[in-house]
Amino acid sequence: MHPAPIAQRLTRPSPLRTHTFGEYRLTHLPDGLVQLNPTGWFPGLTAADAAGFADHLDAEGCLVAAIGGLLVRYRDRALLIDTGYGPRRLAADRTHPALGALGGGGLLDSLAEAGVAPGEIDTVAFTHLHDDHVGWAFLGSERGPLFSAASFVLSTAEWRGGGYGQIPAALHDRVRPAGDGQEVFPGVTLRESPGHTGGHAAYVLTGDGGDRLVVAGDVMHSPLQVAHPEWPVFFDSDADTAVRTRTAFLRDAATPGTVVYAGHFADVVFGRVRADGGGHLWDPLP
């Protein structure tokens, strides 16, 4: 089967996609999508600006942001970074002017397709605690939490900045706050990346040969930001810090041997950042 043209992939959410990285098997687990109104999401952009990237817009004139999580399998262990939005859907008129429709519900089916049960995941790590990243994490039944064997990792800053109030008290004994550079899973370290939230975290997986996979989280939401890290984002809690973080993230991501997982990037969630003159471009992986 031939891969779909990039133009098609920019306007749809990613299906389940898997890449092998040395001993690691990395799988994007789709949960749903959110539409981003470009002139609301990026304050200051006009309709004329949006016409310049029409190839990124769906039939309703919105950017398509995938929602899901990254499953990392290493030997007999499993890490899940972010857990999607959960089993709910909101029409555009029930979200926010910067958004369109928002919905999840597919993560458990994606896990099943990947051959992993929720109870087999021993670590759930969060980039931050917005609804579209924690949706399935704290759900359960009379048998207990969905991720019954997992500890929950987030940055110490996110925990102290309000995370203790967002994570159910009954699960606090499972929480493992981590600092910048701390290993949270074999070969995976947390990187403080503030701006979208005060305690936002990226994650860096370093393989045996020195190659890296960097998890962007909400440092970026669209491949357009690779070329335009200076565009402010409506939902960034500190716009100036977020721009500095994006700019530094891109410089680092352009290092040879680095793959980026950007979970909101439509159907181009895995790719490489390429230096281009004074800026950067996004080269999606197949």
N, C-alpha and C positions, 0 to 999 in steps of 0.2 A: 504494500500500500504506500502510495506516495504521500509525503506530508502535505498538509493544506498550505496554500499560499499565505504568506505573512499577512497580507491585507485582510484575509478572512479571520485569521487568528486574533487580530487586534480588536475585533468587535464581538467577541464571544468569550464566555468564561472558560477556563481551562478544564479539560477532562482530567482523569487520573493520568499522571505522567510520572515515569520512573527513570532515574538515572543511577548508574553504579559509580561509586567513588571509592576505589580501592576495596577495602573490606566493608564499606558502608553501602547500603541500598537506600536511596532517597526517593520518596514518593509524595507527590502533591496529591492531597486528598480533597477533592472538591466537596463543598458543602452548599454553596449557592452563589449569589452575586448581589452587587449593589450598583445602581446606576449613579454616576457622578455628573451633575450639571456643570459643564466646564466653566461657565462664567460665574457660578456660585461657589464651586469648589476652589477655584483659583481667583480670588478677589482681584479686581483690576483688569482682568481679561474681558474683551468685548466679543460680541457676536462675530465681528470681522476677524478677530484673532482666531476664534474657534473654526471659522471657515478655512483657515490655513492648515488645520489638521483634521479635515473632514474624514480622512481615511481611518481615524481612530474612533469615530462616532457611530453609534448605532442608529436605527431607523428613527428613534425619538430624539436624536441630537445629543445623546449622553455618552460619556466615556463608560466603558464596561469594566468594573473592578471585580475580579474573582474573589470569592471568600472560601476559605478552607484551612487546612493545616499541613504541616510537613512531617511526614513519618520518617524517622531515621532508625534503620535496623542495623545493628552491629553485633555480630556473633549471635548470642542467645538473648540479646536485650533489645528493647524498643523505647524510643523517645518520640514524643509528639510535641511539636512546637506549634502552639495555638490550636484552638478547637472550634473555629467557625462560629456561626451565629446561632445555631440551634434550630429546632423544629418550629419555626414561625415565619410568617411572611407579612410584609406591610406594603400596601399600595403606595404609589408616589405621593398621593395627597395626604398620607398619614405619616410621612417621614419628616423631611426638612427641605427648605427651598434649595439648598446646595446638593440635595440628593434626588434620586428618582425612586424606583421600586427597590425594596430591600428584602432579601429572603434567604433562608437556609433550609436545612433538613436532610442533606445528602451525606453527611459525614459518616454515619454508621454503615450505610451501604458502601461507601468508598473504602472504609476499613475492611469490610467483608470481602470486597473485590481484591484488596491487597493481601488478604489471607491472614489478617491479624484481628484478634478479639480485643475489645476494650480492656479486659482484665489482664491481658498480656503486656500492656504498656506499663513500664515501671517508673517513667518520668514524664510529666507534662510540664513543659516550659512555656512561659508567656512572654511575648515581646512587650505587651502592656495589657491593661485590663478593660479595654473598650468592649462593648457588647459583641462585636463581630469577631472577637478573638477568644472569648471565653464561653461562648454560647452553650457548648455541650459539657464543659468541664465540671460543673457542680450539679448536674442532673443526676438523679438516682431513682431508686424504687424502694420497696419495702426490704429489698436485699442489700441496700446500701448504695454508695456512690457508683456511678457508671464506670469510672476508672478505678476499680476497686483496689489495685495494687500500687497505684501511682503516688509519688510525692509531687508537690507542686513547686516549681521554681519560678521566681521573678526577681527583678533587681531589688536590692535593699532599698533604693530610693523609691521605687514604685510601692513597695510594701509599707514603708514609713509614710509615704505621701497619701495614703488613704486605702491601700490595698487590704489592710487588716479589716477594714469596714466593708469591703466588697466581697471578700471570700467568706463563705459561711463559717461561723465560729466553730462549728463541729468539725471542720476540716483544718483548723489552724495548726494542729499537731503534725499535719502532713506538709506544711509549707516550709520551703528551704530558701530564704532570701539569699541572694548571691551578690558579691561585689564585682567591680570591673576586673576582667581577666581571670575570674575564678572558673575552674572546670566544673561543669554541672552534669556531665555525661562523658564517657570515655572519648577523648579527642575533641570535645565541644566546650568552648568557653563563652561566657557572657561578656558582651561589650556594651558599656553604657553609651546610649545614643539619644540624649535628651532633645526635646523640642516638640515632638508630637504630644507626648506627655512628659512630665518632669522626670519620670523614672523609666522612660522607654528603653528597651534593650534590643540590640542585635545579637546574633550568635555566630560564632566562627567555628567551623569544623576543619581541623587540620589533618590531612592524610599522612600516611607514613612517608611519602615522597616529598612532603612539603607543600603539595597543592592544597588549595583551600576552597571551601564553600562558605559563603557569607550569607546569612539570613537577614534580609533588610527590614522585615516587619513594616511598620508605617513610616519609616524614614522616607519612603517614596510610595506613591499609590498608582502611578501611571508611568509607562516608558517615556512619555513626554518630558518627565522631570529629569531624566538622565541628561538631556540637552539643556534643560532649563531648571537647575536646582534653585535658582533665585526666585521662582514664582512662589508667593506665599500661599498657604493652604488654610482654608477657613477654619478647620478643626484642629490645627496645630495650637497647642496651649501657649507656646512662646515662639512667635514667627521668626524672630531674628536668630534665636538659638537653633531652630529647625533648619534654617538656610545654612548656617555654619556646619551643622551636623551633616546635611546632605552633601555639601561641597567636599567635606573631609572624607565622607563615606565613598564618594565617587573616585576621588584620588586614590584611595586605598584599594578599591575594587578593580581599578585598572591595572593593578600589579599583575604581571604574568603568572599564570597558573591559578587564577582565581575565577570561580564560578559564583554567580549570585542567584539566590532564590528570592524573588520578590512576589509574594503570594497574592498581591492585588493586581498584578500585571496581565489582566485579561487572559489570553491563552498563550502568553509568552513568559511564563513565570520563572523559567530557568534561562539564564543567559550570561553573557560576558559584557563588561563595560570596556569600551575601546576608546582610548585617547584620540581626539580628532582636533588637531590644531590647538586652540586654547580651551576646548571643551571636551565633551564625551558623547558617545553614541551607544545605543543598546543593540547588541547582536544576540538575538534569541537562539537558543539551542533547538535542534529539531524536536 
